[in-house]
Amino acid sequence: MIIRIAWFEYRYMTRSISTLVLAALLLGLSFLLTANSSEFLDKGGNVYINSPYMITLSLMILGIFSSLITPSFMADAILKDQEHRFAGVLYATPVGESVYLSGRFLGAFLALMTALAAAPLGMILGQLWPWADRASLAPLNLAHYGIAFFGFLLPSMLVVACFIFSVAVITRRSLYTYLAAFAMLVLYMVVSETNAIGPLWDPFMHRILEEYTRYWTAAERNTRMLQYDARGARSLNILHPSYSV
């Protein structure tokens, strides 16, 4: 039953005009960024626009800005039934509340990630563009896009989506979900501007990327991929002993 509810919600959201416009916007912007990479990169830099570091950085920044549109997915999955006075009918059916909420969350989250997947797709198409500047591009490696998307953007957005969805379920007010998204942005800015709070408190993992790759050379940024490991976590303590991991 959860799968059926999730599939219904997913189809409903992916067919909406707002989702299609968002996906088209992300596809176009990422395509232009990659196809015209020489216009955006530092002329004296040696890091490719499609290096593992730049792909991960771009998707993490995308996650930060996407927190502002996440409520339109996660809150709408719950609040639209209340707005149309259909929630009472649903709760009167044999479907349990936990099954209903789980299905709605899963469908809305998959729809959100489908829209965000337009960004790495646009990067790949931009790299394959015949007139792209080859001097600022490394050979195409689909694994780098997959690792950055599923290994870093997806977990980050899952944390944001869970928090906002919980606020929507508890408050039943769209305004509070946007306030929750704003609170996460405030937390990110506090983590970015002070050392009093460790980078592991950053819900978007951007600060972790900065700390972990601070001393990487251009060659390392062009070839190495950020990884989950205990050694990397300990290195944050070495760089900043005040951080607790």
Protein Blocks (a to p, Z undefined) as FASTA:
>chain_A
ZZmmmmmmmmmmmmpmklmmmmmmmmmmmmmmmmmmmmmmcfkbcbdfkbmklmmmmmmm
mmmmmmmmmmmmmmmmmmmmmmnopmmmmmmpmbdfklmmmmmmmmmmmmmmmmmmmmmm
mmmmmmmpmkbcfklpccddfklmmmmmmmmmmmmmmmmmmmmmmmmmmnopaklmmmmm
mmmmmmmmmmmmpckbcfklpmnlmmmmmmmmmmpcfklmmmpccdddfklmmmmmmmmm
mbcZZ
